[in-house]
């Protein structure tokens, strides 16, 4: 599986060699992610170099197509924020604690993040996002497999909603934010090898 990677992002892409193409063309498929068409004579390292130059544009474009999956990246240390989970939006409560470690949990219909009073704000935000992402990924591993008879593996955010492997489906962990019918629809589209 070809990928372009830097310190913060990994972008999966598929290459389609076409004889009538004389340049590298990037197409963003809303389901399958980044699609690249190029001449059969274009070497893979040159394609990858081109994608490295375009990775910020690719990321911005992908996020704008699926902005609902990236709202959690914008969370701050303030009240009245909500976290989407399985198609619903739950309130996030933030408070300090006398414990020495931050904690993130879902309890009584809302999310709770606690952090030590002495922790700096930026460090607390980083911990909150890391713990929240970890919680959502764990839930995705359980919930995705309840939605289909086939095995479904949770994959990192590779700038695609999912893929089909030899023995299982792969779904972007961020899909756990969408409703069960929406997730089932994505699985069905992957099963039917659809493009968007």
N, C-alpha and C positions, 0 to 999 in steps of 0.2 A: 504494500500500500504506500504509494508515494506521498511524502509530506514535506512541508516547509515549516521549520521550527526556529523560534528565537526564545529569549528568556521568558516571555509571557504568553506566547500564542503558538499553537500548532494548527496548521491548516492542511487538511487532507485534500488531495485533488486527484482527478482521473484524467489521463491523457488519451486523446483520440487522434490518431495520425490519419490525415486525409490528404490525398494526392493533389487536390485542387487548392489547397491552402498554402500560401507563401509566407505567412507570418504567424506569430503566436497570438491566439485569441482566447480571452478568458470569458467564460459564461458562468453565472451563478445560478445554479438550479436550486430552487427553494427547498427541495427535499434532499437531494443527493450531494449538495455542496458545490464545490468548485470544479468546473469542467473546463478542460483546456484542449483546444484543437491546434494542431501544428502539422507542418510538412513532415513526411516520413524521414526526410534527411535531417531534421532538426534534432540535435542530440539532447538527451535528457538533462545533462548539467546546464545547458544553455536555457532550457525551459525553466529549470529551477531557479537559476539566477534572475530571470525575468520576473518570476513569481515573488522572489525576495524583494525586489524593487517595488512590487505592487501590493505587498502584504498589508500595509496600513489601509489602502483603498479597499482591498478585499474584506478586511475585518470590519471596516465602517459600513460597507455595503451590506454584508451579511447581517450585522447587528440591526441595521435599519429594516431589513426584511423580517426579522424575528425579534423586534424590540421587546416583546412581552417576555422573552427568555433572558433578557439582560438587565431588567429593572433591579434585580438583586445586587448587581455590581455598583449601583449608584447609592446604596444605603449609607446613611451617616449616623452619627451619634445624636439622634434627636427622636422625640416621641412622634406619634401619629404616622408612623410608617407601617407598611403592610408587606407581607411576604406571600407571594402566590404559591399554592400547593394544591395539586390535583384539581385545578380549575377554580378554586376558591381563594380568597384573599384574607389572610389572618393578620391581626394586629401584632406588632412587635413591641414588647416592653423591654426597656433597657434600664438597668439599675446597677449600683455599686454593691459590693459585698465585702465582708471581712475575710472571706476565703482567699487563698493565695493564687488560685487559678481561675481563669474565665470559664464560663459554662454557657452552653446553648441548649435549650430544650423546648419541646412542645408540651404545653400543659393547660388543661381546661380551655381548649379552643383558641389559644394564642401562643405565640412564640415568646420566649424569655431569654434574654442575654444578660448575664451578670459578669462583672469584672471587678478586680481589686481596686479600691479607691485610689491607691498610689500609681496605678497604671496610667501612662500618658494616653491622650485621646487618640493619636494616630495608631499607636500599638493596639489599643482596644478595638478600633475599627478593623484593623488587620485580623485580629483574633476572631472578631464577630463574623467576618466574611468567610474566613477559613473554616470555622466551626459550623457555620450555616451550610456552606457548600458540602462539607463532610456529611452532615445530617441528611441533606437532600439526596446526595449520592447513595447513601445507605438505604434510604426509603425507596429510591428508584430501583435498586437491586431487588427489592421485595415486590413492590407494586407492579413493575413492568411484567414480571413473570405470572402475575395473577390475571393478566389481560389477554393472554394468548396461550394456546396449547404448546407452541414451539418454545424452545429455550431462547431467552432474550438476555444478552449481556449488556451491561452498562458501559458505555465508552465515554472517554473524556470529550470535552468540547472540541471537536475537530472541524468545526465550521460546516457541519452537515447534521441533519436531523437523525440520520441513521444509515445503516447499510445491511447488506445480506451477506453473511459468511457461508461457508460450506455446510455447517451444522446448526447455525443459529443466527438470529437477528442481532444487530447492534443498535442501541438507541442512545442518543446524546443524553447524558444525565439531566440536562436542563429541561428536557421534555416533562419531567415530573411536575413542573409548574402548570402544565396544561391539564385540561379535564380528561377523565378516562375515555369518553367518546372520541376526543381529539387524538389521544395517544393511539387508540385502537385504529382510527382512520389512517394514521401515519404507518402503523404496522401493516395494514392492508395495502397501502400504496407501495411499501417496500416489497411485500409479498408478490404483488403484481408487477414489480420492476418498473413502476411508473416514473416519469420525469415531470418536473413542474417548471 
